[in-house]
């Protein structure tokens, strides 16, 4: 299991705390600028209230002591009012100004900038602040004040925001963490543990995932994993059975081949019998025994299931097709034409002997089908097997076509399955599966392009290194 610092739970906790803190920072930026604006507006309001003492005075003047008290209460250095009639009322004397701010002209960006400028200051600046009065926007309040008290209050506000953010982030992170841990992390830990246990011992059904009624992604993953475990366990069991069966068939085929070889020798002697009926039946018996021996040999070869070793050479495909044609024509009944339409000097890279076996198998299948069709139709003309090739998209595309009757649907559906795809009487059904193994070992493939009443076309693909 992963450690606490590297596990999904710890990452979720840290990410949740981080995201909440980022959210609080995004909230803090406009909040602290708003706090500064509110502070300054409060000072303007206090300044306007302080000037009411001037209205109450008969001569519009107050004593120096009252003036000092009014400014101290408003936390200002000086106050000036600009009335609609363009007259002024003043309290205190304006000191030297370090910065001036007109609140009626401030923008959001400007407020944020000015707030952080205040926070990073180390000296006490004297600020001049102007803005309309709350009770009468026509009255402009103009004050001067020290920046340090405002900065101290902003720092205090920031500390409160920080503490609140930490508390909220911890509370939110804890709730999110517990929820995600219960809904996601713990189920994923159980699934991971079951997968590891299944890997160690696939046959142990006691560690299978329990049935869940969850309809979300975790529930779907759990059900799919349980189904995959059942299917994989069944496949492993079938594979073990097939392996045992294959070994038994291999031993039986080996012994049966020896028996059939003896029978073949005896059958050949029957051809010299004086009995005409025995001599007449002997060729059919010998042919049947030969087919049985061939089936045993191919079954033994296929059952070994060793990886093919490809000896790659550069050779002319035209020569290979000619050699295959000569080998096939020697064993044919003479009713079929072997047509080599491969372009001259069509060079390919591969194992000559293995590819010879592929073409020999495909050619023999086509010739057998065409000869059988000719015999059924009593047509001495026979058919034609045509081999052509071209280069396309970095591959050598080779087609083996015949004008025979086509393959039956069952044969087409199982053409490359061992012991199933043969459409020829006495066929083992191993020729095309072995041909596919050879082609795939070369990095290519074999497929059926067409098979109907006009004939069959088999396509071979080989990598073309150029």
TAMO-V671206 format. One record per residue. RES is the residue in one small letter. SS is DSSP state (2 for helix, 1 for strand, 0 for the rest). PHI is phi as a letter, one per 40 degrees, with the letter a starting at -180 (* if undefined). PSI is psi in whole degrees, 0 to 359 (NA if undefined). Layout:
res: (RES/RES)
ss: (SS/SS)
phi: (PHI/PHI)
psi: (PSI/PSI)
//
This chain:
res: (x/x/x/x/x/x/x/x/x/x/x/x/x/x/x/x/x/x/x/x/x/x/x/x/x/x/x/x/x/x/x/x/x/x/x/x/x/x/x/x/x/x/x/x/x/x/x/x/x/x/x/x/x/x/x/x/x/x/x/x/x/x/x/x/x/x/x/x/x/x/x/x/x/x/x/x/x/x/x/x/x/x/x/x/x/x/x/x/x/x/x/x/x/x/x/x/x/x/x/x/x/x/x/x/x/x/x/x/x/x/x/x/x/x/x/x/x/x/x/x/x/x/x/x/x/x/x/x/x/x/x/x/x/x/x/x/x/x/x/x/x/x/x/x/x/x/x/x/x/x/x/x/x/x/x/x/x/x/x/x/x/x/x/x/x/x/x/x/x/x/x/x/x/x/x/x/x/x/x/x/x/x/x/x/x/x/x/x/x/x/x/x/x/x/x/x/x/x/x/x/x/x/x/x/x/x/x/x/x/x/x/x/x/x/x/x/x/x/x/x/x/x/x/x/x/x/x/x/x/x/x/x/x/x/x/x/x/x/x/x/x/x/x/x/x/x/x/x/x/x/x/x/x/x/x/x/x/x/x/x/x/x/x/x/x/x/x/x/x/x/x/x/x/x/x/x/x/x/x/x/x/x/x/x/x/x/x/x/x/x/x/x/x/x/x/x/x/x/x/x/x/x/x/x/x/x/x/x/x/x/x/x/x/x/x/x/x/x/x/x/x/x/x/x/x/x/x/x/x/x/x/x/x/x/x/x/x/x/x/x/x/x/x/x/x/x/x/x/x/x/x/x/x/x/x/x/x/x/x/x/x/x/x/x/x/x/x/x/x/x/x/x/x/x/x/x/x/x/x/x/x/x/x/x/x/x/x/x/x/x/x/x/x/x/x/x/x/x/x/x/x/x/x/x/x/x/x/x/x/x/x/x/x/x/x/x/x/x/x/x/x/x/x/x/x/x/x/x/x/x/x/x/x/x/x/x/x/x/x/x/x/x/x/x/x/x/x/x/x/x/x/x/x/x/x/x/x/x/x/x/x/x/x/x/x/x)
ss: (0/0/0/0/0/0/0/2/2/2/2/2/2/2/2/2/2/2/2/2/2/2/2/2/2/2/2/2/2/2/2/2/2/2/2/2/2/2/2/2/2/2/2/2/2/2/2/2/2/2/0/2/2/2/2/2/0/0/0/0/0/0/0/2/2/2/2/2/2/2/2/2/2/2/0/0/0/1/1/1/1/1/0/0/0/0/0/1/1/1/1/0/0/0/0/0/0/0/1/1/1/1/2/2/2/0/0/2/2/2/2/2/2/2/2/2/2/2/2/0/0/0/0/0/0/1/1/1/1/1/1/1/0/0/0/0/0/0/0/1/1/1/1/1/1/1/2/2/2/2/2/2/2/2/2/2/2/2/2/2/2/2/2/2/2/2/2/2/2/2/2/2/2/2/2/2/2/2/2/2/2/2/2/2/2/2/2/2/2/2/2/2/2/2/2/2/2/2/2/2/0/0/0/0/2/2/2/0/0/0/0/0/0/0/0/0/2/2/2/2/2/2/2/2/2/2/2/2/2/2/2/2/2/2/2/2/2/2/2/2/2/2/2/2/2/2/2/2/2/2/2/2/2/2/2/2/2/2/2/2/2/2/2/2/2/2/2/2/2/2/0/0/0/0/0/2/2/2/2/2/2/2/2/2/2/2/2/2/2/2/2/2/2/2/2/2/2/2/2/2/2/2/2/0/0/0/0/0/0/0/0/0/1/1/1/1/2/2/2/2/2/2/2/2/2/2/2/2/2/2/2/0/0/0/0/0/1/1/1/1/0/0/0/0/0/0/1/1/1/1/0/2/2/2/2/2/2/2/2/2/2/2/2/2/2/2/2/2/2/2/2/2/2/2/2/2/0/0/0/0/0/0/0/1/1/1/1/1/1/1/1/1/0/0/1/1/1/1/1/1/1/1/0/0/0/0/0/0/2/2/2/2/2/0/0/0/0/0/0/0/0/0/0/0/0/0/0/0/0/0/2/2/2/2/2/2/2/2/2/2/2/0/0/0/1/1/1/1/1/1/1/1/0/0/1/1/1/1/1/1/1/1/1/0/0/0)
phi: (*/c/c/c/c/b/c/c/c/c/c/c/c/c/c/c/d/c/c/c/c/c/c/c/c/c/c/c/d/c/c/c/c/c/c/c/c/c/c/c/c/c/c/c/c/c/c/c/c/c/c/c/c/c/c/c/c/c/b/g/b/b/c/c/c/c/c/c/c/c/c/c/c/c/f/b/c/a/b/a/b/b/c/d/c/g/c/b/b/b/b/g/b/c/c/c/c/c/a/b/b/b/c/c/b/c/b/c/c/c/c/c/c/c/c/c/c/c/c/c/c/b/b/c/c/c/b/b/b/b/a/c/c/c/c/a/c/c/c/b/c/b/b/b/a/c/c/d/d/c/c/c/c/c/c/c/c/c/c/c/c/c/c/c/c/c/c/c/c/c/c/c/c/c/c/c/c/c/c/c/c/c/c/b/c/c/c/c/c/c/c/c/c/c/c/c/c/c/c/c/a/c/c/c/c/c/b/c/c/c/c/b/b/c/b/c/c/c/c/c/c/c/c/c/c/c/c/c/c/c/c/c/c/c/c/c/c/c/c/c/c/c/c/c/c/c/c/c/c/c/c/c/c/c/c/c/c/c/c/c/c/c/c/c/c/c/c/c/c/c/c/c/c/c/c/c/c/c/c/c/c/c/d/c/c/c/c/c/c/c/c/c/c/c/c/c/c/c/c/c/c/c/c/c/f/c/c/c/b/c/c/c/b/c/a/c/c/c/c/c/c/c/c/c/c/c/c/c/c/c/b/c/c/g/c/b/b/c/b/b/b/c/d/c/f/c/c/b/b/i/c/d/c/c/c/d/c/c/c/c/c/c/c/c/c/c/c/c/c/c/c/c/c/c/c/c/c/f/b/c/c/g/b/a/b/b/b/b/a/a/b/a/f/g/b/c/b/b/b/b/b/b/b/c/c/g/c/c/d/c/c/c/c/b/c/b/c/c/g/b/c/c/b/b/d/g/c/c/g/b/c/c/d/c/c/c/c/c/c/c/c/c/g/b/a/b/a/c/c/a/a/a/c/c/h/b/b/b/b/b/b/b/d/b/c/g)
psi: (147/153/170/321/340/354/167/324/312/321/319/318/312/319/320/314/317/315/321/318/321/318/320/323/318/329/324/321/305/333/315/327/324/325/318/317/317/320/313/321/324/323/323/319/318/324/317/321/324/330/350/334/328/323/326/339/136/322/9/19/152/162/161/324/316/321/316/320/319/316/322/320/322/353/48/162/326/156/138/137/134/110/163/330/11/16/162/148/134/145/126/172/127/129/189/129/134/330/147/138/131/107/337/346/4/145/170/313/319/320/318/316/314/325/314/334/320/319/328/358/145/347/162/105/155/122/142/125/132/148/162/151/151/317/338/99/345/341/126/123/130/114/160/145/161/142/333/312/321/319/321/318/325/321/317/318/319/321/319/318/318/313/316/320/317/315/314/319/319/317/314/317/320/314/316/319/312/319/311/326/318/322/330/305/309/315/321/325/319/317/317/317/320/323/318/319/319/324/320/320/88/337/350/101/348/341/14/154/140/158/137/150/4/139/3/190/324/316/319/316/320/316/318/322/319/319/320/321/317/316/319/321/318/318/320/320/317/322/320/318/317/323/316/319/319/321/320/317/322/316/318/317/322/312/320/325/319/318/317/327/319/317/325/320/317/321/323/327/332/339/341/9/152/344/119/322/322/317/327/322/343/315/319/321/317/319/319/318/321/319/321/319/317/317/317/317/314/323/318/317/318/325/340/331/39/156/132/138/118/120/102/125/159/119/167/121/331/319/317/314/322/317/320/317/319/318/322/321/332/329/359/172/3/7/350/142/132/113/118/103/20/132/151/145/39/93/135/164/125/187/113/312/318/318/328/318/322/309/324/318/313/317/318/319/316/317/317/317/319/320/319/321/319/321/320/324/1/44/112/346/328/199/197/138/123/130/125/164/151/164/136/127/43/19/155/116/117/132/133/108/146/164/38/193/356/169/150/157/319/321/321/319/332/34/325/20/133/137/6/320/359/133/3/135/127/359/150/341/16/346/308/321/320/321/319/319/319/315/318/327/334/357/11/209/172/140/162/123/320/143/106/199/344/354/185/140/119/133/130/137/131/139/139/95/353/NA)
//
